[in-house]
């Protein structure tokens, strides 16, 4: 009889440990995911700052070595036909050379005074965005939809409960609903 009591006690202890581990996971996993997301945001912010510094260095080197550069100079980014992120106007203004991922879209502009403006510079994974005015010291980096750099995808209307309608083909007063706004 005493052996059965020990087995039941061990089973209860095992279940208690499993419950405690589950509670720890429920608390820890969201925090870990938040830390990872914040690290990605910080990494993108550092990349944007490197791009800005490189644009300022290019401005300085062009002014020392060349006099024929017309300002403002815009470095424009987009996606090519292969789905790769590229500087779309490299042939016209030269390559803005920096280490790291190129943004999937947006523009870096350097004016005649060397002030750098960042316009809707969207990260490769389209999660983050950077903007910066000419008079601002640092770029503002945040979520791409929060900074209005990209639009949120339109939510589609899903017919959860299909129904059959009798439609008169000759009736001109039929209206079709394609979106939430309709």
Phi, psi and omega in degrees: 000323182292329179294319179296322179296320179295320179295318178295320180295318178296320179296318178294319177298317179298315178297321179296319178296318179297318179295317179297317178297320179297319179296318179298317179296318180298325180278318189282320186301311178299323178295317179296317178296323178294318178297318179297315180297319177295324178293321177295319178298316179296320178296320178293321177299317178296320178297316179298317178297324175294320178297318179297315179298319180295321177297321177293320178295319178298320178301312180297316182290325178291325179288332179280319187264332184231148174247355187263011179283128178263130181253152005283151176255128180247128173257110186254140183239147179196192182244131180277183184294340178271359181086010179270143177279132184220164168274113190286338182245034183301321182294326183281318187243355183092162183277131170275103189269119178209161178270143179118177181287140175281148177291154181281337175196164179123179186219141171246124183242133175245122181272182185293344177263001181086008178282135183255132176244137178244124183241109174047055180276104187263135181295164183301322180274002177064021178269327188240160181214154177228141174223150179202130173276164183296328182272353182274145181283314183240157176282148172268122182239135180194195178296141185297321179282330179294323180270007179059034176279325175228153178276147175292143179299141181293134179281129182273147177279124180250126178278102184283327183241093183295145177224158179258130179246141172268114184248128175275116184299337182269355182282119181272358182264020179278133176243138180254139179252118183249340184217173180298320181297323180296000000 
